[in-house]
Amino acid sequence: MDILNLSLCVTENLILFAFFNSLFQRRRKNVLILLIVALSNAFIVFELANVNTYIKSVINIACIIIGSVILFKEKIYVISAFSLLSIYIFYITDVIFGNVFSIVLGQSFLGVFYQSFANRLIVCYIIKAVNAALFYLLYKMFSKVEINLGKSKWLVFNVIIGALYFISLMFIYIYPQNSISDNIVSALFLIISASFFAMSVLVLYFYAELCASFQEKKKLYILETSFAAIEEKMTMLSQTSEKLKKIRHDIHNHLVNALVMIKSGKTNEAYRLVTDVEKCVDDISVDISSSSGNSVIDAVIAYKAAVAEKRKISFEYKLETLPNMNIDFWELSSVLSNLLDNAFEASSKDEAPRVSLKIYIYKKYLTIIISNSCPPNSEKPSDSFLTSKEDKENHGFGHKIIEEIALKYNGSVNYSIKDNKFTVVVILNI
């Protein structure tokens, strides 16, 4: 029986961590580490067989969370929610199918699982097959949506799933207190547990829909910001085009006049006229005073420098020459563009708007530091403070996009405010 119990613990943990592996991004590519964590957790649960049900369950969840934090990059409140959800599924399916087999076999609930080795083997592996099917359905439900909702929403989800888990634990705890074999009582428990499970499925469905809604809003935000950027760029290009037409006309006249002056021996006047022409040409576009050697970063800074000049924002930047980096160009552009957009927007509320940017490599990490001036007595950074735009619900997506990309590249995003200066530090593993 011990071998069977151990095999059941191993099966449960392999199903659980395979599910997590399908949803979360691993810290390490080595599958062996995943197997070691899953098997270690299985052995711990097996050794706790004779421990109080509540204590064993709490230790089990703690081990799953710790193992998952070691294996995956996801935030701990997301991991804890799915850990509680996983244990809940294991418990509620045990209760439901235990009652089903109790009615079919005419045995007590405990008798179904412990009366004979053959019964326990068949019943438990049928239940594990159902578990695997349920986890696959959960995977299909959540794999098509992003699970990067705000922290507050995940904490609420933790509370809801925690309540479901606690009730399922009460179901598990009730049965060892008696040896009921009455089919009517078993049927009653079956109806209650099945109804409870159906309610939890609805909760999961609506939460998945909430995730999908968040994802659609995020896509809409990206489209809106892209359109706004294109619109602003087209306006600037249109203004530049008008400048070019005027300058081309002026250059022609100035060069004709300069040629006449040179022929007349008025070289000093001709030199000053040509110098004026050069200044006009320099005014066509804003070039960056230093280069990082990265075409994406240089292009973003050149464009944002023009935007800053148009908005009358003091924009200073210091760039280190960068090596080749294993960061997708669109993600690099997205991080830098969102950071600068937020900084420009926030600083514009100050009487003397200023934004500074530093980009350099530190210990194989791309480090981006952006500071902007902000009005006196500004509050400590929070989720709502991270955007000063009026539509906080939508424009908070810029912050979430930055955090997602930082997480993907084993980096981080840190915010601070001091002496009327808001600073964001982003690091990305190159």
C-alpha positions as CSV (number, residue, x, y, z in Angstrom):
1,M,0.0,0.0,0.0
2,D,2.9,2.4,0.7
3,I,4.2,1.9,-2.9
4,L,0.7,2.8,-4.2
5,N,0.5,5.8,-1.9
6,L,3.9,7.0,-3.1
7,S,3.0,6.5,-6.7
8,L,-0.2,8.5,-6.2
9,C,1.8,11.4,-4.7
10,V,4.2,11.3,-7.5
11,T,1.4,11.3,-10.1
12,E,-0.4,14.2,-8.5
13,N,2.8,16.3,-8.4
14,L,3.8,15.5,-12.0
15,I,0.3,16.6,-13.1
16,L,0.4,19.8,-11.0
17,F,3.9,20.9,-12.1
18,A,3.3,20.0,-15.7
19,F,0.3,22.3,-15.5
20,F,2.4,25.1,-14.0
21,N,5.1,24.5,-16.6
22,S,2.5,25.0,-19.4
23,L,1.3,28.3,-18.0
24,F,4.4,29.9,-16.5
25,Q,7.9,30.8,-17.9
26,R,10.6,28.7,-16.3
27,R,13.7,30.3,-14.8
28,R,15.9,27.5,-16.1
29,K,15.5,25.4,-19.3
30,N,16.7,22.2,-17.6
31,V,13.7,19.8,-17.3
32,L,15.6,17.8,-14.7
33,I,15.2,20.6,-12.1
34,L,11.4,20.5,-12.7
35,L,11.4,16.8,-12.1
36,I,13.5,17.1,-8.9
37,V,11.2,19.7,-7.4
38,A,8.1,17.7,-8.3
39,L,9.5,14.4,-6.9
40,S,10.8,16.2,-3.8
41,N,7.3,17.6,-3.1
42,A,5.8,14.1,-3.7
43,F,8.1,12.5,-1.1
44,I,7.3,15.3,1.5
45,V,3.6,14.7,1.0
46,F,4.1,10.9,1.3
47,E,6.0,11.3,4.6
48,L,3.2,13.4,6.0
49,A,0.6,10.6,5.5
50,N,-0.1,10.3,9.2
51,V,-0.1,14.0,10.0
52,N,-3.3,16.0,10.7
53,T,-5.2,16.7,7.4
54,Y,-5.1,20.5,7.9
55,I,-1.4,20.6,8.8
56,K,-0.5,18.3,5.9
57,S,-2.5,20.4,3.5
58,V,-0.8,23.7,4.6
59,I,2.7,22.2,4.3
60,N,1.8,20.8,0.9
61,I,0.7,24.2,-0.4
62,A,3.8,25.9,1.1
63,C,6.1,23.3,-0.6
64,I,4.3,23.8,-4.0
65,I,4.6,27.6,-3.7
66,I,8.3,27.4,-2.7
67,G,9.1,24.9,-5.5
68,S,7.2,27.1,-8.0
69,V,9.0,30.2,-7.0
70,I,12.3,28.4,-7.6
71,L,11.2,27.1,-11.0
72,F,9.1,29.9,-12.5
73,K,9.4,33.6,-13.0
74,E,5.7,34.4,-12.2
75,K,4.8,36.6,-9.2
76,I,4.2,34.8,-5.9
77,Y,0.5,35.9,-5.6
78,V,-0.2,34.4,-9.0
79,I,1.6,31.2,-8.0
80,S,-0.2,31.0,-4.7
81,A,-3.6,31.4,-6.4
82,F,-2.9,28.5,-8.8
83,S,-1.4,26.4,-6.0
84,L,-4.6,26.8,-3.9
85,L,-6.6,26.1,-7.1
86,S,-4.7,22.9,-7.8
87,I,-5.1,21.4,-4.3
88,Y,-8.8,22.4,-4.4
89,I,-9.2,20.4,-7.6
90,F,-7.5,17.4,-6.2
91,Y,-9.6,17.5,-3.0
92,I,-13.0,18.1,-4.7
93,T,-12.6,15.4,-7.3
94,D,-11.7,13.0,-4.5
95,V,-14.9,13.9,-2.7
96,I,-17.1,13.7,-5.8
97,F,-15.8,10.5,-7.2
98,G,-15.4,8.9,-3.8
99,N,-19.2,9.4,-3.4
100,V,-19.9,8.1,-6.9
101,F,-18.0,4.9,-6.2
102,S,-19.5,4.6,-2.8
103,I,-22.9,4.5,-4.4
104,V,-21.9,2.2,-7.3
105,L,-20.0,-0.3,-5.0
106,G,-22.3,-0.1,-2.1
107,Q,-19.4,0.7,0.3
108,S,-18.6,3.5,2.7
109,F,-16.6,6.5,1.5
110,L,-13.5,5.3,3.3
111,G,-14.1,1.7,2.2
112,V,-13.9,2.8,-1.4
113,F,-10.3,3.9,-0.9
114,Y,-9.0,1.6,1.8
115,Q,-11.0,-1.7,1.9
116,S,-8.8,-3.4,-0.7
117,F,-5.6,-2.7,-2.6
118,A,-7.3,-3.4,-6.0
119,N,-10.2,-1.0,-5.2
120,R,-7.8,1.7,-4.2
121,L,-5.6,1.2,-7.2
122,I,-8.4,1.4,-9.8
123,V,-10.4,4.1,-8.1
124,C,-7.5,6.4,-7.4
125,Y,-6.0,6.1,-10.9
126,I,-9.4,6.8,-12.4
127,I,-9.6,9.9,-10.3
128,K,-6.0,10.9,-11.3
129,A,-7.1,10.5,-15.0
130,V,-10.0,12.9,-14.3
131,N,-7.5,15.2,-12.5
132,A,-5.3,15.3,-15.6
133,A,-8.3,16.0,-17.8
134,L,-9.4,18.9,-15.5
135,F,-6.0,20.4,-15.5
136,Y,-5.8,20.2,-19.3
137,L,-9.2,22.1,-19.5
138,L,-7.8,24.7,-17.1
139,Y,-4.7,25.0,-19.3
140,K,-6.9,25.5,-22.3
141,M,-8.9,28.1,-20.4
142,F,-6.0,30.2,-19.2
143,S,-3.4,29.6,-22.0
144,K,-5.4,31.8,-24.4
145,V,-5.4,34.7,-22.1
146,E,-2.8,36.7,-20.3
147,I,-2.7,36.2,-16.5
148,N,-1.0,39.6,-15.8
149,L,-3.9,41.3,-14.0
150,G,-3.1,43.8,-11.3
151,K,-2.0,42.7,-7.9
152,S,-5.2,43.6,-6.1
153,K,-7.3,41.4,-8.5
154,W,-5.0,38.5,-7.9
155,L,-5.3,39.0,-4.1
156,V,-9.1,38.9,-4.4
157,F,-8.8,35.7,-6.5
158,N,-6.5,34.2,-3.8
159,V,-9.2,34.9,-1.2
160,I,-12.0,33.3,-3.4
161,I,-9.9,30.2,-4.2
162,G,-8.8,30.1,-0.6
163,A,-12.4,29.9,0.5
164,L,-13.2,27.1,-2.0
165,Y,-10.1,25.3,-0.9
166,F,-11.1,25.5,2.8
167,I,-14.6,24.2,2.1
168,S,-13.1,21.3,0.1
169,L,-10.8,20.6,3.0
170,M,-13.8,20.4,5.3
171,F,-15.3,17.8,3.0
172,I,-12.1,15.7,3.2
173,Y,-12.0,16.1,7.0
174,I,-15.7,15.0,7.5
175,Y,-15.4,11.5,6.1
176,P,-12.7,10.1,8.4
177,Q,-15.0,10.9,11.3
178,N,-17.4,8.2,10.3
179,S,-17.9,5.1,8.1
180,I,-21.3,6.0,6.5
181,S,-22.4,3.4,4.0
182,D,-26.0,4.8,3.4
183,N,-26.5,5.4,-0.3
184,I,-28.9,8.3,0.4
185,V,-26.3,10.1,2.5
186,S,-23.6,9.4,-0.1
187,A,-26.0,10.7,-2.8
188,L,-26.6,13.9,-0.7
189,F,-22.9,14.5,-0.3
190,L,-22.4,13.9,-4.0
191,I,-25.0,16.5,-4.9
192,I,-23.6,19.0,-2.5
193,S,-20.0,18.5,-3.6
194,A,-20.9,18.5,-7.3
195,S,-23.0,21.7,-7.0
196,F,-20.1,23.3,-5.1
197,F,-17.7,22.2,-7.9
198,A,-20.1,23.6,-10.6
199,M,-20.1,26.9,-8.7
200,S,-16.3,27.0,-8.6
201,V,-16.2,26.3,-12.4
202,L,-18.3,29.4,-12.9
203,V,-16.0,31.4,-10.8
204,L,-13.0,30.2,-12.8
205,Y,-14.8,30.9,-16.1
206,F,-15.6,34.5,-15.1
207,Y,-12.1,35.1,-13.9
208,A,-10.7,33.8,-17.2
209,E,-13.1,36.1,-19.0
210,L,-11.8,39.0,-16.8
211,C,-8.3,38.1,-17.9
212,A,-9.4,38.1,-21.6
213,S,-11.1,41.5,-21.1
214,F,-7.8,42.8,-19.6
215,Q,-5.9,41.4,-22.6
216,E,-8.3,43.1,-25.1
217,K,-7.9,46.4,-23.2
218,K,-4.2,46.1,-23.3
219,K,-4.2,45.5,-27.1
220,L,-6.5,48.5,-27.5
221,Y,-4.1,50.6,-25.4
222,I,-1.1,49.5,-27.6
223,L,-3.1,50.4,-30.8
224,E,-4.2,53.8,-29.3
225,T,-0.7,54.7,-28.2
226,S,0.8,53.6,-31.5
227,F,-1.8,55.7,-33.4
228,A,-1.0,58.7,-31.2
229,A,2.7,58.3,-31.8
230,I,2.2,58.0,-35.6
231,E,-0.1,61.0,-35.6
232,E,2.4,63.0,-33.7
233,K,5.2,61.9,-35.9
234,M,3.2,62.7,-39.1
235,T,2.5,66.2,-37.7
236,M,6.2,66.7,-37.1
237,L,7.1,65.3,-40.5
238,S,4.5,67.6,-42.1
239,Q,6.0,70.6,-40.3
240,T,9.5,69.5,-41.4
241,S,8.2,69.2,-45.0
242,E,7.0,72.8,-44.8
243,K,10.4,73.8,-43.4
244,L,12.2,72.0,-46.2
245,K,10.1,73.8,-48.9
246,K,10.9,77.2,-47.3
247,I,14.5,76.4,-46.7
248,R,15.0,75.0,-50.2
249,H,13.6,78.3,-51.6
250,D,15.8,80.4,-49.2
251,I,18.9,78.3,-49.9
252,H,18.6,78.9,-53.7
253,N,18.2,82.7,-53.1
254,H,21.1,82.8,-50.5
255,L,23.5,80.8,-52.7
256,V,22.7,83.1,-55.7
257,N,23.4,86.1,-53.5
258,A,26.5,84.6,-52.1
259,L,27.8,83.8,-55.6
260,V,27.3,87.5,-56.6
261,M,29.0,88.6,-53.4
262,I,32.0,86.4,-54.0
263,K,32.3,87.7,-57.6
264,S,32.1,91.2,-56.2
265,G,34.9,90.4,-53.7
266,K,32.7,90.6,-50.6
267,T,33.8,87.2,-49.2
268,N,33.1,88.1,-45.6
269,E,29.5,88.9,-46.3
270,A,29.2,85.7,-48.5
271,Y,30.7,83.6,-45.6
272,R,28.1,84.9,-43.2
273,L,25.3,84.2,-45.7
274,V,26.5,80.6,-46.2
275,T,26.7,80.2,-42.4
276,D,23.1,81.3,-42.1
277,V,22.1,78.7,-44.7
278,E,23.9,76.0,-42.6
279,K,22.0,77.0,-39.5
280,C,18.7,76.7,-41.4
281,V,19.6,73.2,-42.5
282,D,20.6,72.2,-38.9
283,D,17.1,73.3,-37.8
284,I,15.3,70.8,-40.0
285,S,15.6,67.9,-37.6
286,V,16.9,67.1,-34.1
287,D,19.9,64.8,-34.0
288,I,21.2,63.1,-30.9
289,S,24.4,64.4,-29.4
290,S,25.7,60.9,-28.5
291,S,25.1,57.4,-29.8
292,S,24.7,54.1,-28.0
293,G,25.6,52.1,-31.2
294,N,22.2,50.5,-31.0
295,S,20.0,51.6,-33.9
296,V,16.7,51.0,-32.0
297,I,17.8,53.0,-28.9
298,D,19.3,55.8,-31.0
299,A,16.1,56.0,-33.2
300,V,13.8,56.2,-30.2
301,I,15.9,58.9,-28.5
302,A,16.2,61.0,-31.7
303,Y,12.5,60.9,-32.1
304,K,11.7,61.6,-28.4
305,A,14.3,64.4,-28.4
306,A,12.3,66.1,-31.2
307,V,9.1,65.6,-29.2
308,A,10.7,67.0,-26.0
309,E,11.9,70.1,-28.0
310,K,8.4,70.6,-29.4
311,R,6.8,70.4,-25.9
312,K,9.6,72.6,-24.4
313,I,10.8,69.9,-22.1
314,S,14.5,69.9,-21.1
315,F,15.7,66.5,-22.2
316,E,19.2,65.3,-21.3
317,Y,20.7,61.9,-22.0
318,K,23.9,60.0,-21.4
319,L,24.5,56.9,-23.5
320,E,27.2,54.3,-23.1
321,T,28.3,52.3,-26.2
322,L,26.3,49.1,-26.0
323,P,27.3,45.6,-27.2
324,N,25.1,43.3,-29.2
325,M,22.1,42.3,-27.0
326,N,19.7,39.4,-27.0
327,I,16.7,41.6,-26.6
328,D,14.0,41.8,-29.2
329,F,14.1,45.2,-30.9
330,W,10.3,45.8,-30.5
331,E,10.5,45.0,-26.8
332,L,13.5,47.3,-26.4
333,S,11.6,50.1,-28.3
334,S,8.4,49.5,-26.2
335,V,10.2,49.8,-22.9
336,L,12.2,52.9,-23.8
337,S,9.2,54.6,-25.5
338,N,6.8,53.9,-22.7
339,L,9.3,55.1,-20.1
340,L,10.0,58.4,-21.9
341,D,6.3,59.0,-22.7
342,N,5.4,58.6,-19.0
343,A,8.3,60.9,-18.0
344,F,7.3,63.6,-20.5
345,E,3.7,63.4,-19.4
346,A,4.6,63.6,-15.7
347,S,7.2,66.4,-16.1
348,S,4.8,68.5,-18.2
349,K,2.9,69.2,-15.0
350,D,5.9,70.9,-13.4
351,E,6.7,74.5,-14.0
352,A,10.2,73.7,-15.3
353,P,9.8,70.2,-17.0
354,R,13.0,68.2,-17.0
355,V,13.7,64.6,-18.1
356,S,17.1,62.9,-17.9
357,L,18.1,59.5,-19.3
358,K,21.1,57.2,-18.6
359,I,21.7,53.9,-20.5
360,Y,24.6,51.6,-19.7
361,I,25.6,48.0,-19.1
362,Y,26.2,46.7,-15.6
363,K,27.1,43.1,-15.0
364,K,25.5,41.8,-18.1
365,Y,22.3,43.8,-17.5
366,L,21.1,46.7,-19.7
367,T,20.3,49.5,-17.2
368,I,17.9,52.3,-18.1
369,I,17.5,55.1,-15.6
370,I,15.0,57.8,-16.3
371,S,14.2,60.7,-14.0
372,N,11.7,63.5,-14.4
373,S,10.7,66.6,-12.5
374,C,7.4,66.5,-10.7
375,P,5.3,69.0,-8.7
376,P,6.2,69.5,-5.0
377,N,4.6,67.2,-2.4
378,S,4.0,64.4,-4.9
379,E,3.0,61.2,-3.3
380,K,5.0,58.0,-3.0
381,P,4.8,55.9,-6.2
382,S,1.9,53.5,-6.4
383,D,0.0,51.8,-9.2
384,S,-2.2,54.9,-9.7
385,F,0.8,57.2,-9.5
386,L,2.7,55.4,-12.3
387,T,0.6,57.3,-14.8
388,S,-0.4,60.9,-14.4
389,K,-2.7,60.7,-17.4
390,E,-6.5,61.2,-16.7
391,D,-7.5,57.7,-18.1
392,K,-5.5,55.7,-15.5
393,E,-7.4,52.5,-16.2
394,N,-6.1,52.3,-19.8
395,H,-2.9,54.2,-19.6
396,G,-1.6,52.0,-16.7
397,F,-1.0,49.4,-19.3
398,G,2.3,51.1,-20.2
399,H,3.6,50.3,-16.8
400,K,2.4,46.7,-17.0
401,I,4.0,46.2,-20.4
402,I,7.3,47.4,-19.0
403,E,7.1,45.0,-16.1
404,E,6.2,42.1,-18.3
405,I,9.2,42.6,-20.5
406,A,11.5,43.1,-17.5
407,L,10.2,39.8,-16.1
408,K,10.8,38.0,-19.4
409,Y,14.5,39.1,-19.4
410,N,15.1,38.2,-15.7
411,G,15.1,41.9,-14.8
412,S,13.2,44.3,-12.6
413,V,11.5,47.7,-12.5
414,N,12.0,50.0,-9.5
415,Y,10.4,53.4,-8.8
416,S,11.4,56.1,-6.3
417,I,10.7,59.7,-5.6
418,K,13.0,62.2,-3.9
419,D,13.5,66.0,-4.0
420,N,10.6,66.5,-6.5
421,K,12.2,64.0,-8.8
422,F,10.6,60.7,-9.9
423,T,13.0,58.0,-11.0
424,V,12.5,54.7,-12.8
425,V,15.2,52.1,-13.0
426,V,14.8,49.2,-15.4
427,I,17.3,46.4,-15.8
428,L,17.2,43.7,-18.5
429,N,19.5,40.7,-18.9
430,I,21.2,41.0,-22.2
